[in-house]
């Protein structure tokens, strides 16, 4: 069996140190803020806190797809070295980048017909994608072949549960996910939406609650109802520059489930551009969506 490389994109929101130590190359998305083009590269081009503060000050970021050419150059590098390639990417329901990766796969396999290239639609976002990447890496280290790793991921990827809330409805309105009237009324009533990722990888509204504290309690309740400790004890908590709330979630959940391995990470700018500051989410292995 030849060597296998797992590749992902920057929307996985995993820590750079982990990805480097695990030899997982990351293809960066780009975002545009105040007329400047930034690479999404673990906050090196623009610090995460600065990113969210600029949004608070009124900036409206936009995001760009990863192009087929960028994917092709990345795949080509490892195909030339004879690696089998497993790319795990951002949900196709939320980005055209997956279809661009498939296009690059076709082109590279025409030139390197003996090289195995697998392009996996994670049907996930942010650290949900990250959980799949991490599991694929661990399975590969345990001795599974690339084909076995891909089969396991495809069979189990809908067990990744994502539950999110946002602090302000303004950013969902800007992104077209909420009408101006609904945003105005919802803001006046202090409504906080609870969103989840469905079985086809779309981000959809699940319920509405009144107030931030109730929203956080609801996230905890969804974890209690849906997590499957027999699959994995890992819990990722992601936040849009609201570390105090993320720490509260971690403390509360771990008090009830002391065996849970909870890890807090920033929500990167690609989803953060659409959810705004104050976004708070939990991602974990659980029941099928």
C-alpha positions as CSV (number, residue, x, y, z in Angstrom):
1,X,0.0,0.0,0.0
2,X,1.4,3.4,-1.0
3,X,1.2,6.5,1.1
4,X,-2.1,8.3,1.6
5,X,-2.5,12.1,2.2
6,X,-5.6,13.6,3.7
7,X,-6.3,17.2,2.4
8,X,-8.9,19.6,3.7
9,X,-9.9,23.2,3.4
10,X,-9.6,26.1,5.9
11,X,-13.3,25.9,6.8
12,X,-12.6,22.8,9.0
13,X,-11.5,25.3,11.8
14,X,-9.1,22.8,13.4
15,X,-6.1,24.1,15.2
16,X,-3.1,24.8,12.9
17,X,-0.8,22.9,15.3
18,X,-2.9,19.7,15.0
19,X,-3.1,19.9,11.2
20,X,0.7,20.4,10.9
21,X,1.6,17.6,13.3
22,X,-0.8,15.3,11.5
23,X,0.6,16.3,8.1
24,X,-2.8,17.4,6.7
25,X,-2.5,20.1,4.1
26,X,-5.1,22.8,4.2
27,X,-6.4,24.7,1.1
28,X,-7.4,28.2,2.1
29,X,-10.7,29.9,1.3
30,X,-10.5,33.7,0.8
31,X,-12.7,36.5,2.2
32,X,-12.9,40.2,1.3
33,X,-13.3,42.8,4.0
34,X,-13.2,46.6,3.5
35,X,-12.0,46.1,-0.1
36,X,-9.0,43.9,0.9
37,X,-8.6,40.2,-0.1
38,X,-7.6,38.0,2.8
39,X,-6.5,34.3,2.9
40,X,-8.2,32.3,5.6
41,X,-5.0,31.0,7.2
42,X,-5.6,30.5,10.9
43,X,-5.8,34.2,11.7
44,X,-2.4,35.1,10.3
45,X,-3.7,37.4,7.6
46,X,-6.2,39.0,9.9
47,X,-6.5,38.0,13.6
48,X,-9.9,36.4,14.5
49,X,-10.7,39.0,17.1
50,X,-9.9,41.9,14.7
51,X,-12.1,40.2,12.1
52,X,-15.1,40.2,14.4
53,X,-14.4,43.7,15.7
54,X,-14.4,45.0,12.2
55,X,-17.8,43.4,11.6
56,X,-19.0,45.0,14.9
57,X,-17.8,48.3,13.5
58,X,-20.0,47.9,10.4
59,X,-17.8,46.1,7.9
60,X,-19.6,43.5,5.7
61,X,-17.3,40.7,4.6
62,X,-17.9,38.4,1.6
63,X,-16.4,35.0,0.9
64,X,-14.9,33.5,-2.2
65,X,-15.0,29.9,-3.5
66,X,-11.9,27.8,-3.9
67,X,-11.3,27.5,-7.6
68,X,-10.9,24.3,-9.6
69,X,-7.4,25.5,-10.5
70,X,-6.4,25.8,-6.8
71,X,-7.7,22.3,-6.1
72,X,-5.9,21.0,-9.2
73,X,-2.5,22.4,-8.1
74,X,-2.9,20.9,-4.7
75,X,-3.9,17.5,-5.9
76,X,-1.2,17.5,-8.6
77,X,1.5,18.1,-6.0
78,X,0.7,14.8,-4.3
79,X,-0.3,12.8,-7.4
80,X,3.2,13.5,-8.8
81,X,4.6,11.9,-5.6
82,X,2.4,8.8,-6.0
83,X,0.2,9.5,-3.0
84,X,-3.4,8.3,-2.7
85,X,-5.4,11.5,-1.9
86,X,-8.4,11.8,0.3
87,X,-9.9,15.3,0.2
88,X,-12.6,16.1,2.8
89,X,-14.3,19.4,2.0
90,X,-17.0,21.9,3.1
91,X,-20.6,20.8,2.6
92,X,-21.8,21.0,-1.1
93,X,-25.0,22.5,0.2
94,X,-23.2,25.6,1.5
95,X,-20.5,26.1,-1.2
96,X,-19.7,25.4,-4.8
97,X,-16.2,24.5,-3.8
98,X,-17.0,20.8,-3.6
99,X,-18.1,20.7,-7.2
100,X,-14.8,22.5,-8.1
101,X,-12.9,19.8,-6.2
102,X,-14.7,17.1,-8.2
103,X,-13.8,18.9,-11.4
104,X,-10.1,19.0,-10.3
105,X,-10.3,15.3,-9.4
106,X,-11.4,14.4,-12.9
107,X,-8.6,16.5,-14.5
108,X,-5.9,15.0,-12.3
109,X,-7.1,11.4,-12.8
110,X,-6.9,11.9,-16.5
111,X,-3.2,12.7,-16.1
112,X,-2.5,10.3,-13.3
113,X,-4.8,7.3,-13.9
114,X,-3.0,5.0,-11.4
115,X,-3.4,7.5,-8.5
116,X,-6.4,7.0,-6.1
117,X,-8.2,10.3,-5.5
118,X,-11.3,10.5,-3.3
119,X,-13.3,13.7,-2.9
120,X,-15.6,13.5,0.1
121,X,-18.6,15.9,0.6
122,X,-18.5,16.2,4.4
123,X,-22.1,17.5,4.5
124,X,-20.7,19.5,7.4
125,X,-19.4,22.9,8.2
126,X,-16.7,24.3,10.5
127,X,-15.6,21.9,13.2
128,X,-18.1,19.3,11.9
129,X,-15.9,19.0,8.9
130,X,-13.0,19.1,11.3
131,X,-14.3,16.1,13.3
132,X,-14.5,14.1,10.1
133,X,-10.9,15.1,9.1
134,X,-9.6,14.2,12.5
135,X,-11.4,10.8,12.5
136,X,-10.1,10.0,9.0
137,X,-6.6,10.8,10.1
138,X,-6.9,8.6,13.1
139,X,-8.3,5.7,11.0
140,X,-5.4,6.1,8.6
141,X,-2.9,5.9,11.4
142,X,-4.6,2.8,12.7
143,X,-3.7,1.0,9.5
144,X,-6.8,1.2,7.4
145,X,-6.4,1.6,3.7
146,X,-7.5,4.8,2.0
147,X,-10.5,2.9,0.5
148,X,-11.5,1.7,4.0
149,X,-11.2,5.2,5.5
150,X,-13.4,6.7,2.8
151,X,-16.0,3.9,3.2
152,X,-16.2,4.6,7.0
153,X,-16.5,8.3,6.6
154,X,-19.2,8.0,3.9
155,X,-21.1,5.6,6.2
156,X,-20.8,7.7,9.3
157,X,-20.7,11.4,8.3
158,X,-24.3,12.1,9.0
159,X,-23.6,11.2,12.7
160,X,-21.9,14.6,13.0
161,X,-24.4,16.9,14.9
162,X,-24.1,20.7,14.6
163,X,-26.2,23.0,16.7
164,X,-25.7,26.8,16.5
165,X,-27.2,30.0,17.8
166,X,-26.5,33.6,16.7
167,X,-26.6,36.7,18.9
168,X,-27.8,39.1,16.3
169,X,-30.3,38.5,13.5
170,X,-28.8,41.2,11.4
171,X,-26.2,39.0,9.8
172,X,-28.7,36.3,8.8
173,X,-30.7,39.2,7.2
174,X,-27.7,40.4,5.3
175,X,-27.0,36.9,4.0
176,X,-30.6,36.5,2.8
177,X,-31.5,33.8,5.3
178,X,-34.0,36.1,7.1
179,X,-36.3,38.9,5.8
180,X,-35.8,42.4,7.0
181,X,-39.2,42.4,8.7
182,X,-38.5,39.1,10.5
183,X,-35.1,40.5,11.7
184,X,-36.7,43.7,13.0
185,X,-39.5,41.9,14.8
186,X,-37.2,39.2,16.1
187,X,-34.7,41.7,17.4
188,X,-37.4,43.6,19.2
189,X,-38.6,40.4,20.9
190,X,-35.0,39.3,21.7
191,X,-35.6,36.1,19.7
192,X,-32.5,33.9,19.3
193,X,-32.7,31.3,16.5
194,X,-31.3,27.8,17.0
195,X,-29.9,26.4,13.8
196,X,-28.7,22.9,12.8
197,X,-27.1,21.2,9.8
198,X,-29.5,18.7,8.2
199,X,-28.9,15.4,6.5
200,X,-28.2,17.0,3.1
201,X,-25.7,19.5,4.6
202,X,-27.9,22.6,4.7
203,X,-27.9,25.0,7.6
204,X,-31.6,25.2,8.6
205,X,-33.6,26.8,11.5
206,X,-34.5,24.3,14.1
207,X,-36.4,26.4,16.7
208,X,-36.6,29.9,18.2
209,X,-36.1,30.8,21.9
210,X,-36.2,34.1,23.9
211,X,-32.9,35.4,25.1
212,X,-29.2,34.3,25.0
213,X,-29.3,32.3,28.2
214,X,-32.2,30.2,26.9
215,X,-30.4,29.7,23.7
216,X,-27.3,28.4,25.5
217,X,-29.5,26.1,27.6
218,X,-31.1,24.8,24.4
219,X,-27.7,23.9,22.9
220,X,-26.9,21.9,26.1
221,X,-30.2,20.1,25.9
222,X,-29.6,19.2,22.3
223,X,-26.2,17.7,23.3
224,X,-27.8,15.7,26.1
225,X,-30.5,14.3,23.7
226,X,-28.4,13.6,20.7
227,X,-24.8,12.8,21.6
228,X,-23.5,9.2,21.3
229,X,-20.6,8.6,23.7
230,X,-20.1,5.1,22.2
231,X,-19.0,6.8,18.9
232,X,-16.8,9.5,20.4
233,X,-16.4,11.6,23.6
234,X,-15.2,14.6,21.6
235,X,-17.2,17.8,21.8
236,X,-16.1,20.9,19.8
237,X,-17.5,24.3,20.9
238,X,-17.0,27.0,18.3
239,X,-17.6,30.7,18.9
240,X,-17.6,34.0,17.0
241,X,-15.5,36.0,19.5
242,X,-17.6,35.2,22.6
243,X,-15.1,33.1,24.6
244,X,-16.9,33.6,27.9
245,X,-20.1,32.0,26.6
246,X,-18.1,29.1,25.1
247,X,-16.4,28.6,28.4
248,X,-19.8,28.5,30.1
249,X,-21.0,25.8,27.7
250,X,-17.9,23.7,28.3
251,X,-18.1,24.0,32.1
252,X,-21.8,23.2,32.2
253,X,-21.6,20.2,29.9
254,X,-18.5,18.7,31.5
255,X,-20.1,19.0,35.0
256,X,-22.9,16.7,33.7
257,X,-20.7,14.6,31.5
258,X,-17.2,14.4,33.1
259,X,-15.9,12.0,30.5
260,X,-16.6,14.4,27.6
261,X,-13.4,15.8,26.0
262,X,-14.5,19.4,25.2
263,X,-12.4,21.7,23.1
264,X,-13.1,25.4,22.3
265,X,-12.1,26.9,19.0
266,X,-12.8,30.1,17.1
267,X,-15.3,30.0,14.3
268,X,-13.3,31.1,11.2
269,X,-14.2,33.9,8.9
270,X,-15.8,31.9,6.2
271,X,-18.9,31.0,8.2
272,X,-18.3,33.9,10.7
273,X,-18.9,36.3,7.8
274,X,-22.5,35.1,7.6
275,X,-23.3,34.6,11.3
276,X,-21.5,37.6,12.8
277,X,-20.0,38.1,16.2
278,X,-21.6,36.1,19.1
279,X,-22.2,33.0,17.1
280,X,-22.0,30.0,19.4
281,X,-22.1,26.3,18.4
282,X,-21.6,22.8,19.5
283,X,-20.4,19.9,17.2
284,X,-20.3,16.3,18.3
285,X,-20.8,12.7,17.2
286,X,-24.4,11.7,17.8
287,X,-27.5,10.3,16.4
288,X,-28.1,10.3,12.6
289,X,-29.4,13.7,11.5
